[in-house]
């Protein structure tokens, strides 16, 4: 049992380490329904691990598996949901962290931030 718990923990950790992150500015996201629609559109992609919507700042941060999708596909999902979105900042495991997404950041080491 202990071995299984450790394996599950290791798998969860590996998923977070392997994730890339992107922050979108969504200029026409005005209400809770818009925020829910944006989140649903992004989560329809199986490669998306987490979506954080900041309605007040019209921002959406997405953690995703870069081996399965890319920023262009995420942008397309937002546009197909009728949002006007642009990439604000991007973060990957090789290039380092260039932004904060929410209170706890994107999950990469703070020493790599620009």
C-alpha distances in whole Angstrom, upper triangle without the diagonal:
4,5,5,6,9,10,11,13,14,16,17,19,20,21,23,25,26,28,31,33,37,39,41,44,45,49,49,46,47,45,42,42,43,40,38,40,39,35,35,37,35,32,33,33,29,29,29,26,28,32,33,37,39,42,44,44,44,41,38,35,33,30,30,29,32,31,31,34,37,39,42,39,38,42,43,40,42,45,45,44,47,46,48,46,46,44,44,41,39,36,34,32,35,38,36,36,39,39,37,35,35,34,31,33,31,29,30,32,35,36,37,39,42
4,5,5,6,9,10,11,12,14,16,17,18,20,22,23,24,26,30,32,35,37,40,43,44,48,48,45,47,45,42,43,43,40,38,40,39,35,35,37,35,32,34,33,29,29,29,26,27,31,32,36,38,41,43,43,43,40,37,34,32,29,29,28,31,30,31,34,36,38,41,39,38,41,43,40,42,45,45,44,47,46,48,45,45,42,42,40,37,34,32,30,33,36,34,34,37,37,35,33,33,32,29,31,29,26,28,29,32,33,34,36,40
4,5,5,6,9,10,11,12,14,15,16,19,20,21,22,25,28,31,34,36,39,43,44,47,48,45,47,45,42,43,43,40,38,40,38,35,35,37,34,31,33,31,28,27,28,25,27,30,32,36,38,41,43,43,43,40,37,34,31,28,28,26,29,28,29,32,34,36,39,37,36,40,41,39,41,44,44,43,46,45,47,44,44,41,41,39,36,33,31,28,31,34,32,33,36,36,34,33,33,32,29,30,29,26,27,28,31,33,33,35,39
4,5,5,6,9,10,11,12,14,15,17,19,20,21,23,27,29,32,34,37,40,41,45,45,42,44,42,39,40,40,37,35,36,35,32,32,33,31,28,29,28,25,24,25,22,24,28,30,33,36,39,41,41,41,38,34,31,29,26,25,24,27,26,26,29,32,34,37,35,34,37,38,36,38,41,41,40,43,42,44,41,42,39,40,37,34,31,29,27,30,33,32,32,35,35,33,31,32,31,28,29,28,25,26,28,31,33,33,35,38
4,5,5,6,9,10,11,12,14,16,17,19,20,22,25,27,30,32,35,38,39,43,43,40,42,40,37,38,38,35,33,35,34,30,30,32,30,27,28,28,24,24,24,21,22,26,27,31,33,36,38,38,38,35,32,29,27,24,24,23,26,26,26,29,31,33,36,34,33,36,37,35,36,40,40,39,42,41,42,40,40,37,38,35,33,30,28,26,29,32,30,30,33,32,30,29,29,28,25,26,25,22,24,25,28,30,31,32,36
4,5,5,6,9,10,10,12,14,16,16,18,20,24,26,29,32,35,38,39,43,43,41,43,41,38,39,39,35,34,36,34,31,31,33,30,27,29,28,25,24,24,21,22,26,28,31,33,37,39,38,38,35,32,29,27,23,23,22,25,25,26,28,30,32,35,34,32,36,37,35,37,40,40,39,42,41,42,40,39,37,37,34,31,28,26,24,27,29,28,28,31,31,29,28,28,27,24,25,24,21,22,23,26,28,28,30,34
4,5,5,6,9,10,10,12,15,15,16,19,22,25,28,31,34,37,38,42,42,40,42,40,38,38,38,35,33,34,33,30,30,31,28,25,27,26,22,21,22,19,21,25,27,31,33,36,39,38,38,34,31,28,26,22,21,20,23,22,23,26,28,30,33,31,30,34,35,33,35,38,38,37,41,39,41,38,38,35,36,33,30,27,25,22,25,28,27,27,31,30,29,28,28,28,25,26,24,21,22,23,27,28,28,30,34
4,5,5,6,9,10,11,13,14,15,17,21,23,26,28,31,34,35,39,39,36,38,37,34,34,34,31,30,31,30,26,26,28,25,22,24,23,19,19,19,16,18,22,24,27,30,33,35,35,35,32,28,25,23,20,19,18,21,21,21,24,26,28,31,29,28,31,33,30,32,35,35,34,38,36,38,35,35,33,33,31,28,25,24,22,25,28,26,26,29,29,27,25,26,26,23,23,22,19,21,23,26,28,28,29,33
4,5,5,6,9,10,11,12,14,16,19,21,25,27,30,33,34,38,38,36,38,36,33,34,34,31,29,31,29,26,27,28,25,23,25,24,21,19,19,16,17,21,22,26,29,32,34,33,33,30,27,24,22,18,19,18,21,21,22,24,26,28,31,29,28,31,33,31,32,35,36,35,38,36,37,35,34,32,32,29,27,24,22,20,23,26,24,24,27,26,25,23,23,23,20,21,19,16,18,19,23,25,25,26,30
4,5,5,6,9,10,11,12,14,18,20,24,27,30,33,34,38,39,36,39,38,35,36,35,32,31,32,30,27,28,29,26,23,25,24,20,19,19,16,18,22,24,27,30,33,35,34,34,31,28,24,22,18,18,17,19,19,20,23,25,26,30,28,27,30,32,31,32,35,36,35,38,36,38,34,34,31,31,28,25,22,20,18,21,23,22,22,26,26,25,24,24,24,21,21,19,16,17,18,22,23,23,25,29
4,5,5,6,9,10,11,12,16,19,22,25,28,31,32,36,37,34,37,36,33,33,33,30,28,29,28,24,25,26,23,20,22,20,17,15,16,13,16,20,22,26,28,31,34,33,32,29,26,22,20,16,15,14,17,16,17,20,22,24,27,25,24,28,29,27,29,32,32,32,35,34,35,32,32,29,30,27,24,21,19,17,20,23,22,22,25,25,24,23,24,24,21,21,18,16,17,19,23,24,24,25,29
4,5,5,7,9,10,11,15,16,20,22,25,28,29,33,34,31,33,32,30,30,30,26,25,27,25,22,22,24,20,18,20,19,16,14,14,11,13,17,18,22,25,28,30,30,29,26,23,19,17,14,14,13,16,16,17,19,21,22,26,24,22,26,28,26,27,30,31,30,33,31,33,30,29,27,27,25,22,19,18,16,20,22,20,20,23,22,21,19,20,20,17,18,15,13,15,17,20,23,22,23,27
4,5,5,6,9,10,14,16,19,22,25,28,30,33,35,32,34,33,31,32,31,28,27,29,26,23,24,25,22,20,23,21,18,16,16,12,14,18,19,23,25,28,30,29,29,26,23,19,17,14,14,13,16,17,18,20,21,22,26,25,23,26,28,27,28,31,32,31,34,32,33,30,29,26,26,23,21,18,16,14,17,19,18,18,21,21,20,19,19,19,16,16,14,11,12,14,17,19,19,21,24
4,5,5,6,9,12,15,19,21,25,28,30,33,35,32,35,34,32,33,32,28,28,29,26,23,25,25,22,20,22,19,17,14,15,12,15,18,20,24,26,30,32,30,30,26,23,20,17,13,13,11,13,14,15,17,19,21,24,23,22,25,27,26,27,30,31,31,34,32,33,29,29,26,26,23,20,17,14,12,15,18,17,17,21,21,20,20,21,22,18,17,15,12,12,15,18,20,19,21,24
4,6,5,6,10,12,16,19,22,25,26,30,31,29,32,31,29,29,28,25,24,25,23,20,21,21,18,16,18,16,13,11,11,8,11,15,17,21,23,26,29,28,27,23,20,17,14,10,9,8,11,12,13,14,16,18,21,20,18,22,24,22,24,27,27,27,30,28,29,26,26,23,23,21,18,15,13,12,15,18,17,17,20,19,19,17,19,20,17,16,13,11,12,15,19,21,19,20,24
4,5,5,9,10,14,16,20,23,25,28,30,27,30,29,27,28,27,24,23,24,22,19,21,21,18,16,19,17,15,12,11,8,10,13,15,19,21,24,26,25,25,21,18,14,12,8,9,9,12,13,14,15,16,17,21,20,18,21,24,22,23,26,27,27,29,27,28,25,24,21,21,18,16,13,11,10,14,16,14,14,17,16,15,14,16,17,13,12,10,7,9,12,15,17,16,17,20
4,6,8,11,15,17,21,24,26,30,32,30,32,32,30,31,30,26,26,27,24,22,24,24,20,19,22,19,17,14,14,12,13,16,18,21,23,27,28,27,26,23,20,16,14,10,11,10,12,13,15,16,17,18,21,21,20,22,25,24,25,28,29,29,31,29,30,26,25,22,21,18,15,12,10,7,11,13,12,12,16,16,16,16,18,18,15,13,10,8,8,10,14,15,14,16,19
4,7,10,14,17,20,24,25,29,31,29,32,32,30,31,29,26,26,26,23,21,22,22,18,18,20,17,15,11,12,11,13,16,18,21,24,27,29,27,26,23,20,16,13,10,9,7,8,9,11,13,13,15,19,18,17,20,22,22,23,26,27,27,30,28,28,25,23,20,21,18,14,11,9,7,10,13,12,13,16,17,17,17,19,20,17,15,12,10,10,13,16,18,16,17,20
4,7,10,13,16,20,22,25,27,25,28,28,27,27,25,22,22,23,20,18,19,19,15,15,17,14,13,9,9,8,10,12,14,18,20,23,25,23,23,19,16,12,10,6,5,5,7,9,11,11,11,12,16,15,14,17,19,19,20,23,24,24,26,24,24,21,20,17,18,15,12,9,7,7,11,12,12,12,14,14,15,13,16,18,15,13,9,9,9,13,15,17,15,16,19
4,7,11,13,17,19,23,25,23,26,27,26,26,24,21,22,22,19,17,19,18,14,15,17,14,14,10,10,10,11,12,14,17,19,22,24,21,20,17,14,11,8,6,5,6,6,9,11,10,9,10,13,14,12,15,17,17,18,20,22,22,24,22,22,18,17,14,14,11,8,6,5,6,9,10,10,9,11,12,13,12,15,17,15,12,9,9,9,13,15,16,14,14,16
4,7,10,14,16,19,21,20,23,24,23,24,21,18,19,20,16,15,17,16,13,14,17,14,15,12,10,10,9,10,11,13,15,18,20,18,17,13,10,7,6,4,6,9,9,13,13,12,10,9,13,13,11,13,16,16,15,18,20,20,22,19,19,15,14,11,11,9,6,5,6,9,12,11,10,9,10,9,10,9,12,15,13,10,7,9,9,13,14,16,14,13,15
4,7,10,13,16,18,17,20,22,21,22,19,16,18,18,14,14,16,15,12,14,16,14,16,13,11,12,11,10,11,12,13,16,18,15,14,10,8,6,5,7,8,11,11,15,15,12,10,7,11,12,9,10,14,14,13,16,18,18,19,16,16,12,10,7,8,6,4,6,8,12,14,12,12,10,10,9,10,9,12,15,15,11,9,12,12,15,16,18,15,14,15
4,7,10,13,15,14,17,19,18,20,17,14,16,17,13,13,16,15,12,15,17,16,18,16,13,14,12,10,9,10,10,13,14,12,10,7,6,4,6,9,11,15,14,18,18,15,13,10,12,14,11,10,14,14,12,15,18,17,18,14,13,10,9,6,5,5,6,9,12,15,17,15,14,11,10,8,9,7,10,14,14,11,10,13,14,17,16,19,17,14,15
4,6,9,12,11,15,16,17,17,14,12,15,15,11,12,15,13,11,15,17,16,19,17,14,16,14,11,10,10,10,12,13,11,8,6,5,6,8,12,13,17,16,20,19,16,13,10,11,13,10,8,12,12,10,12,15,14,14,11,10,6,5,5,5,7,9,12,15,18,20,18,18,15,13,11,12,10,13,16,17,15,13,17,18,21,20,23,20,18,18
4,6,9,9,12,15,16,17,13,12,15,15,12,13,16,15,14,17,19,19,22,20,18,19,17,13,12,10,10,10,11,8,6,5,7,9,12,15,17,20,20,24,23,19,17,13,14,16,13,11,14,14,11,12,16,14,14,10,8,5,5,6,6,9,12,15,18,22,23,21,20,18,15,13,13,12,14,17,19,16,16,20,21,23,22,25,22,19,19
4,6,6,9,12,13,14,10,10,13,12,9,12,14,13,13,16,18,18,21,21,18,19,17,13,13,10,10,9,11,9,5,6,7,10,13,16,18,21,21,25,23,20,18,14,15,15,12,10,13,12,9,10,13,11,10,7,6,4,7,9,10,13,15,18,21,24,26,24,24,21,19,16,16,14,15,19,21,19,18,22,23,26,25,28,26,23,23
4,6,8,12,14,14,11,12,15,14,12,15,17,16,16,20,21,22,25,24,21,23,21,17,16,13,12,10,11,9,6,8,11,14,16,20,22,25,25,28,27,23,21,18,18,19,16,13,15,15,11,12,15,13,11,8,6,7,9,11,12,15,18,21,24,28,29,27,26,24,21,19,19,17,18,21,23,22,21,25,27,29,28,30,28,25,25
4,6,9,12,12,8,10,13,12,11,14,16,15,16,19,20,21,25,25,22,24,21,17,16,13,13,10,12,11,8,10,12,16,18,21,23,26,26,30,28,24,22,19,19,19,17,14,15,15,11,11,13,11,9,6,6,8,11,14,15,18,21,24,27,30,32,30,29,27,24,22,21,19,20,23,25,24,24,27,29,32,31,33,31,28,28
4,6,8,9,5,6,10,9,8,11,13,13,14,17,18,20,23,23,20,21,18,15,13,10,10,7,9,9,6,9,10,14,16,19,21,25,25,28,27,23,22,19,19,19,16,14,16,14,11,12,14,11,10,7,8,9,12,15,15,18,20,23,26,29,31,29,28,25,23,21,20,17,17,20,23,22,22,25,27,30,29,32,30,27,27
4,7,8,6,8,11,11,11,14,16,16,17,19,21,23,26,26,23,24,21,17,15,12,11,7,8,10,8,11,13,16,19,22,24,28,29,32,30,27,26,23,23,23,20,18,19,18,14,15,17,14,13,11,12,13,16,18,18,21,23,26,29,32,34,32,31,28,26,23,22,19,18,21,24,23,24,27,29,32,31,34,33,30,30
4,5,5,6,9,10,11,13,14,16,17,18,20,23,25,26,23,23,20,16,15,11,11,7,9,12,10,12,13,17,19,22,24,28,29,32,30,28,27,24,25,24,21,20,21,19,15,17,18,14,14,13,14,15,18,20,20,23,25,27,30,33,35,34,32,29,27,24,22,19,18,21,24,24,24,27,30,32,32,35,34,31,31
4,5,5,6,9,10,11,12,14,16,16,18,21,23,24,21,21,18,14,13,10,10,7,10,13,11,13,13,16,18,21,23,26,28,31,29,26,26,24,25,23,20,20,21,18,16,18,18,15,15,14,16,17,20,21,21,23,25,26,29,32,34,33,32,29,27,24,22,19,17,20,22,22,23,26,28,31,31,34,33,31,31
4,5,5,6,9,10,10,12,14,15,16,19,22,23,20,21,18,15,14,12,13,10,13,15,13,14,14,17,18,21,23,26,28,30,28,26,25,23,24,22,19,19,19,16,14,16,16,12,13,12,15,16,20,22,22,24,26,27,30,32,35,34,33,30,29,26,24,21,20,23,25,25,24,27,30,33,33,36,35,33,33
4,5,5,6,9,10,11,12,14,15,18,21,22,19,20,17,14,13,10,11,9,12,13,10,12,11,15,16,19,21,24,26,28,26,23,23,20,20,19,16,15,16,14,11,13,13,9,10,9,12,13,16,18,19,21,23,25,27,30,33,31,30,28,26,23,22,19,18,22,23,23,23,26,28,31,31,34,33,30,31
4,5,5,6,9,10,11,12,14,16,19,20,16,17,14,10,10,6,8,7,10,11,9,9,9,12,13,16,18,22,23,26,24,22,21,19,20,19,15,15,16,14,11,14,14,11,12,10,13,13,16,17,17,19,20,22,24,27,30,29,28,25,24,21,19,15,15,18,20,20,19,22,25,28,28,31,30,27,28
4,5,5,6,9,10,10,12,15,17,18,15,16,13,10,10,8,11,10,14,15,13,13,11,13,14,17,18,21,23,26,23,21,21,20,21,19,15,16,17,14,12,15,14,11,13,12,15,15,18,19,20,22,22,24,26,28,31,30,29,26,26,23,21,17,17,20,21,21,21,23,26,29,29,33,31,29,30
4,5,5,6,9,10,11,13,16,18,15,17,15,12,12,10,13,12,16,16,13,13,12,14,14,17,18,21,23,25,22,20,20,18,18,16,14,14,14,11,9,11,11,7,10,9,13,13,17,18,20,22,22,24,26,28,31,30,30,27,26,24,23,19,19,22,23,23,22,25,27,31,31,34,32,30,31
4,5,5,6,9,10,12,15,16,13,15,12,9,10,8,11,10,14,14,11,10,8,11,11,14,15,18,20,22,20,17,17,15,15,14,10,11,11,9,6,10,10,7,9,8,11,10,13,14,16,18,18,20,22,25,27,27,26,24,23,20,19,16,16,20,21,20,19,22,24,27,28,31,29,27,27
4,6,5,6,9,11,13,13,10,11,9,6,8,7,11,11,15,15,12,11,8,10,9,12,13,16,18,21,18,16,16,15,16,14,11,12,13,10,9,13,13,10,13,11,14,13,15,16,17,18,18,19,21,23,26,26,25,22,22,20,18,15,15,18,19,18,17,19,22,25,26,29,28,26,27
4,5,5,6,9,12,13,11,12,11,9,11,11,14,14,18,19,16,15,12,13,12,14,14,17,19,21,18,16,17,16,17,14,12,13,13,10,10,13,12,9,13,13,16,15,18,18,20,21,21,22,23,25,28,28,27,25,25,23,22,18,18,22,22,22,20,22,25,28,29,32,30,29,30
4,6,5,8,11,12,10,13,12,10,13,12,15,16,19,19,16,15,12,13,12,14,14,16,17,19,16,14,15,14,14,11,9,10,10,6,6,9,8,7,10,10,13,13,15,16,19,20,19,21,22,24,27,27,27,25,24,23,22,19,20,23,23,22,20,23,25,28,29,32,30,28,30
4,5,6,9,9,7,10,9,7,10,11,14,15,19,18,15,13,10,10,8,10,10,13,14,16,14,11,12,11,12,9,6,9,9,6,7,11,10,9,12,12,14,12,14,14,16,17,16,17,18,21,23,23,23,21,21,20,19,16,17,21,20,19,17,19,21,25,26,29,26,25,26
4,5,7,8,6,8,8,7,11,12,16,17,21,20,18,16,12,12,9,10,10,12,14,16,13,12,14,14,15,12,9,12,13,9,11,14,13,12,16,15,18,16,18,17,19,19,18,19,19,21,24,24,24,22,23,21,20,17,18,21,20,19,17,19,21,25,26,29,27,26,28
4,6,9,8,11,11,11,14,15,19,20,23,23,20,18,15,15,12,13,12,13,15,16,13,12,14,14,15,11,10,13,12,9,11,14,12,11,15,15,18,17,19,19,22,22,20,21,21,23,26,27,26,25,26,24,24,20,21,24,24,23,21,22,24,28,30,32,30,29,31
4,5,6,9,11,11,15,16,20,21,25,24,21,19,15,14,11,11,9,10,12,13,9,8,10,12,12,9,8,11,11,8,11,14,13,13,16,16,19,17,18,18,20,20,18,19,18,20,23,23,24,23,24,23,22,19,21,24,23,22,19,20,22,26,28,30,28,27,29
4,6,8,11,12,16,18,22,23,27,26,24,21,17,16,12,11,9,9,11,11,8,9,12,14,15,12,11,15,15,12,15,18,17,17,20,20,22,20,21,20,23,22,19,19,18,20,22,24,24,23,24,24,23,20,22,25,23,22,19,20,22,25,27,30,28,27,29
4,6,9,11,15,17,21,23,26,25,23,20,16,14,10,9,5,5,8,8,6,6,9,11,13,10,10,14,14,12,15,18,17,18,21,20,22,19,20,18,20,19,16,16,15,16,18,20,20,20,21,21,21,18,20,23,21,20,16,17,18,22,24,26,24,24,26
4,6,8,11,14,17,19,22,21,19,16,13,11,7,6,4,6,9,11,9,8,10,11,13,11,9,12,14,12,13,16,16,16,19,18,20,17,18,16,18,17,15,14,14,16,19,19,19,18,19,18,18,15,17,19,18,17,14,15,17,20,22,25,23,22,24
4,7,10,14,17,19,22,22,20,17,13,11,8,5,5,7,11,12,11,11,13,14,16,14,12,16,17,15,16,20,20,19,22,21,22,19,20,18,19,18,15,14,14,15,18,19,18,17,19,18,17,14,15,17,16,15,12,12,15,18,20,23,22,21,24
4,7,10,13,16,19,18,17,14,10,8,6,5,7,10,13,15,14,14,14,14,17,15,12,15,17,15,15,19,19,18,21,19,20,18,18,17,17,16,15,14,15,16,20,20,19,17,18,16,14,11,12,14,13,13,10,11,14,18,19,23,21,20,23
4,6,10,12,15,15,13,10,7,6,5,7,9,12,15,18,16,15,15,13,16,15,11,13,15,13,12,16,17,15,18,15,17,15,16,14,15,15,14,14,16,18,21,21,19,17,17,15,13,10,10,13,13,13,11,13,16,19,20,23,22,20,22
4,7,10,12,12,11,8,6,5,6,9,12,16,18,21,20,18,17,15,18,17,14,15,18,15,14,17,19,17,18,16,17,15,16,15,14,14,14,15,17,19,22,21,20,17,17,14,11,7,7,10,11,11,10,13,16,19,19,22,21,19,21
4,6,9,9,8,6,5,6,9,12,15,18,20,23,22,20,19,16,19,18,14,15,17,15,13,16,18,15,16,13,15,13,14,14,14,15,16,17,19,22,25,24,22,19,18,15,13,9,9,12,14,13,13,16,19,22,21,25,24,21,22
4,6,6,6,5,6,8,11,14,18,21,23,26,25,23,21,19,21,21,17,17,19,18,15,18,20,17,18,15,15,14,15,15,13,15,16,18,21,23,26,24,23,19,18,14,12,9,8,11,13,13,14,17,20,22,21,24,23,21,22
4,5,5,6,8,11,14,17,20,24,25,29,27,25,23,20,22,22,18,17,20,18,15,17,19,16,16,13,14,13,15,16,15,17,19,21,24,27,29,28,26,22,21,17,15,13,11,14,17,17,18,21,23,26,25,28,27,24,25
4,6,8,11,13,17,20,23,27,28,31,30,27,26,23,24,25,21,20,23,21,18,20,22,19,19,16,16,15,16,17,16,18,20,22,25,28,31,28,27,23,21,17,15,13,12,14,17,17,19,22,24,26,24,28,27,24,24
4,5,9,11,15,18,21,25,26,29,28,25,23,20,22,23,19,18,21,20,17,18,21,19,18,15,14,13,13,14,12,14,17,19,23,26,28,25,24,20,18,14,13,11,11,13,16,15,17,20,22,24,22,25,24,21,21
4,7,10,13,17,20,23,24,27,26,23,21,18,19,20,16,15,17,16,13,15,17,15,14,11,11,10,11,12,11,14,16,19,22,25,27,25,24,21,19,15,14,12,12,16,18,17,17,21,23,25,24,27,25,22,22
4,7,10,13,16,20,20,24,23,20,18,15,17,17,14,13,16,15,12,14,17,15,15,12,11,9,10,10,9,11,13,15,18,21,24,22,20,17,15,12,11,9,10,13,15,14,14,17,19,22,21,23,22,19,19
4,7,10,13,16,17,21,20,17,15,13,15,15,11,11,14,13,10,13,16,14,15,11,12,9,10,10,10,11,12,14,16,19,22,20,19,16,15,12,11,8,9,13,14,13,12,15,17,20,20,23,21,19,20
4,7,10,14,15,18,17,15,14,11,14,14,11,12,15,14,12,15,18,16,18,15,15,12,12,10,10,9,9,11,13,16,18,17,16,13,12,10,9,6,8,12,12,10,8,12,14,17,17,20,18,16,17
4,6,10,11,15,14,12,11,9,12,12,9,11,14,12,12,15,17,16,18,15,16,13,13,11,12,11,10,10,12,14,17,17,16,13,14,12,11,8,11,14,13,11,9,12,13,17,18,21,19,17,19
4,7,9,12,12,11,11,10,14,13,11,13,16,14,15,18,19,19,21,19,20,16,16,13,14,12,10,9,10,12,15,15,14,12,14,12,12,10,12,15,13,11,8,9,11,15,16,19,17,16,19
4,6,9,8,7,8,9,12,11,9,13,15,13,15,18,19,19,21,19,20,17,17,14,16,14,11,11,10,11,14,15,15,14,16,15,15,13,16,18,17,15,11,12,13,17,19,21,19,19,21
4,5,6,6,8,10,13,12,11,15,16,15,17,20,21,21,24,22,23,20,19,17,19,17,13,12,10,11,13,15,15,16,18,18,18,16,19,21,19,17,13,14,14,18,20,22,20,20,22
4,5,5,6,8,11,11,11,14,15,15,17,20,20,22,24,22,23,19,18,16,18,15,12,11,9,10,11,13,14,15,17,17,19,17,21,23,21,18,15,15,15,18,21,22,19,19,21
4,6,8,11,13,12,13,16,17,17,20,22,22,24,26,25,25,22,22,19,21,19,16,14,12,12,13,15,17,18,20,21,22,21,24,26,24,22,18,18,18,21,23,25,22,23,24
4,7,11,12,10,11,15,15,15,17,19,19,21,23,23,24,21,21,19,21,20,17,16,14,15,16,18,19,20,22,22,23,21,24,27,25,22,19,19,20,23,25,27,24,25,26
4,7,8,6,8,11,11,11,14,16,16,18,20,19,20,17,17,15,18,17,14,14,13,15,16,17,19,19,20,20,21,19,22,25,24,21,18,19,19,23,25,26,23,23,25
4,5,5,7,9,10,11,13,15,16,17,19,18,18,15,14,12,15,14,11,12,11,14,15,15,17,17,17,18,19,18,21,24,23,20,17,18,18,22,23,25,21,21,22
4,5,5,6,9,10,11,12,14,16,17,15,15,11,10,8,11,11,9,11,11,14,15,15,16,16,15,15,17,16,19,22,21,18,15,18,18,21,22,24,21,19,20
4,5,5,6,9,10,10,12,14,15,14,14,11,10,10,13,13,12,14,15,18,19,18,19,19,18,19,20,19,22,26,25,22,19,22,22,25,26,27,24,23,23
4,5,5,6,9,10,10,12,14,14,14,12,13,12,16,16,14,16,16,19,20,20,21,21,21,20,22,20,22,26,25,23,20,22,22,26,27,29,26,25,25
4,5,5,7,9,10,11,13,12,12,10,11,10,13,14,12,14,15,18,20,19,20,19,19,18,18,16,19,22,22,20,17,19,20,24,25,27,24,23,23
4,5,5,6,9,10,11,9,9,7,8,8,12,13,12,15,17,20,21,20,21,20,19,18,19,17,20,23,23,21,18,21,22,25,26,28,25,23,23
4,5,5,6,9,10,9,10,9,11,12,15,17,16,19,20,23,24,23,24,23,22,22,23,20,23,27,27,24,22,24,25,29,29,32,29,27,27
4,6,5,6,9,9,11,10,12,13,16,18,17,19,20,23,25,24,25,24,23,22,22,20,21,25,25,23,21,23,25,28,29,32,29,27,28
4,5,5,7,5,8,7,10,11,14,16,16,19,20,24,25,24,25,23,22,20,20,18,19,23,24,22,20,23,25,28,28,31,28,26,27
4,5,5,5,6,7,10,12,15,18,18,21,23,26,28,26,27,25,24,23,23,21,23,26,27,25,23,26,28,31,31,33,31,29,28
4,5,7,10,11,14,16,19,21,21,24,25,28,30,29,29,28,27,26,26,23,25,29,29,27,25,28,30,33,34,36,33,31,32
4,6,9,10,14,16,19,21,21,24,25,28,30,30,30,28,27,25,25,22,23,26,27,26,24,27,29,33,33,36,33,31,31
4,7,9,13,16,18,21,22,25,27,30,32,30,31,29,27,25,25,23,24,28,29,27,26,29,31,34,34,36,34,32,32
4,6,10,13,15,18,19,22,24,28,29,28,28,26,24,22,22,19,21,24,26,24,23,26,28,31,31,33,31,28,28
4,7,11,13,16,18,21,23,27,28,26,27,24,22,21,21,19,21,24,26,24,23,26,27,30,30,32,30,27,26
4,7,9,12,14,17,20,23,25,23,23,21,19,17,18,16,18,22,23,21,19,23,24,27,26,28,26,23,23
4,6,9,11,15,17,21,22,20,20,18,16,15,16,15,18,21,22,19,18,22,22,25,24,26,23,21,20
4,6,7,11,14,18,18,16,16,15,12,12,14,13,16,19,20,17,15,18,18,21,21,22,20,17,16
4,7,10,14,17,18,16,15,13,10,9,11,11,14,17,18,15,14,17,17,19,18,20,18,15,14
4,7,10,14,15,12,11,9,7,6,9,10,13,16,16,12,11,14,14,16,15,17,14,11,11
4,7,11,11,9,9,8,6,7,10,10,14,17,16,12,10,13,12,14,14,16,13,11,11
4,7,9,7,6,5,6,7,10,10,14,16,14,11,8,10,8,11,12,13,10,9,10
4,5,5,6,7,9,11,13,13,17,19,16,13,10,10,8,11,13,14,10,11,13
4,6,6,8,11,13,15,15,18,20,17,14,11,10,8,10,12,13,10,12,14
4,6,9,12,14,17,18,21,23,20,17,14,13,10,12,14,13,10,12,14
4,7,9,12,15,17,20,21,19,16,13,14,11,11,13,12,8,10,10
4,7,10,12,14,17,18,16,13,10,11,7,8,9,9,5,6,8
4,6,8,10,14,15,13,9,8,9,6,7,7,8,5,5,7
4,7,10,13,15,14,10,9,11,9,10,9,10,8,5,5
4,7,10,11,11,7,7,10,10,11,9,12,10,7,8
4,6,8,8,4,6,9,10,11,9,13,12,9,10
4,7,7,5,5,9,11,13,12,16,15,12,14
4,6,6,8,10,13,15,14,17,17,15,17
4,6,9,11,13,14,13,17,17,15,17
4,7,7,10,11,11,14,15,13,16
4,6,8,9,8,12,12,10,13
4,6,9,9,13,11,10,13
4,7,8,12,11,11,14
4,6,9,8,8,12
4,5,6,7,11
4,5,5,9
4,6,9
4,7
4
